[in-house]
Amino acid sequence: MNITVLGAGAWGTALARILAERKHAVTIWDYFPETAETINRTHVNERYLPGIELPKSLRGESDAAKAVAGAELVVVASVSKGFRSATKCLDSFKGIVVSVTKGIEFETGKTMTDILADNAPRSRIVAMSGPTLATEVAKGIPTAIVAASTDTVAAQTVQALFHGPAFRVYTSHDVHGVELGGALKNVIAIGAGVCDGLGFGDNSKAALVTRAVAEMRRLGVACGAKAETFTGLSGLGDLMVTCFSKLSRNRGFGERLGKGEKAEAIVASMTAVAEGYPNARSAHELARKHGIQAPIIEQVHAMLYEGKDVRKAVQDLTARESKAED
């Protein structure tokens, strides 16, 4: 199959590698010509996935129109902030489009598949999400993920394309539940990183993660998702790996914040986007819009965008009125 991956970050590159290894004709697009040129010349994406050799058949391209020409399936791995502009080239595309980007558009409150419905109205849309660290996936470390679509055949097609001994793919019909789990957990992971930066222990982080599941579920259900999705791979599973792994950019972002660095300085120093930073605004607004109590998201937003002291934010979170567990 002719497949195009839009976005040559670590995640897009790891997925392109899987598909190319399975003998598909894969083109990976990136906004920066030098990234595409380096992939073609050295067969390594040194900027985002250093040290991982890529199949020689994998072709880099910096012209989006050329990249999608002739494609039968497109995987979109662009950062959430650039997702809408990156998918404008799909206005007449009629194949399957798979979003692997975890985010919520701040201006509209739309998920990435909602944006695809705007920009690729003729396509069959699938969201793929789960506990997937790009470096581990690229190294062939066993991983499980979920492909979600209202189109059962499209989800099963994506499942068959990616499924292998080290990359197990499940299917789901709860598209927004799968997407919201992936977007919201990045916000929570910043809070988990703050706990690390402040020197708190595993008890603290376990409590945070457990309460975050209830918070994510509450907000997700208000947005039309199924409650059970948030205890699956794209919810609890993704939340766990992002909050606990040293490879997690969002957890690392929070750790630096907890140690006293300013959010703006951390953002400026990072080569790859920590999606929890822009999506904290989106998640906070989504909770406000639906009238949902989301105390963890609220405090992360306050630390990132209101200049709130991290210790004060944690104190306010733990000093909340006692209640029954939900």
Buried (B, 14 or more C-beta within 10 A) or exposed (E): BBBBBBBBBBBBBBBBBBBBBBEBBBBBBBBEEEBBBBBBEEBBBEBBBEEBEBBEEBBBBBEBEEBBEEBBBBBBBBBBBBBBEBBEBBEEBEBBBBBBBBBBBBEEBBBBBBBBBEBBEEBBBBBBBBBBBBBBBBEBEEBBBBBBBEBEEBBBBBBEBBBEEEBBBBBBBBBBBBBBBBBBBBBBBBBBBBBBBBEBEEEBBBEBBEBBBEBBBBBBBBBEBBEEBBBBBBBBBBBBBBBBBEBBBBBBBBBBBBBEBEBEEBBEEEEEBBBBBBBBBBBBBBBEEBEBEBBBBBBBBBBBEEEBEBEEBBEBBEEEEEEEEE
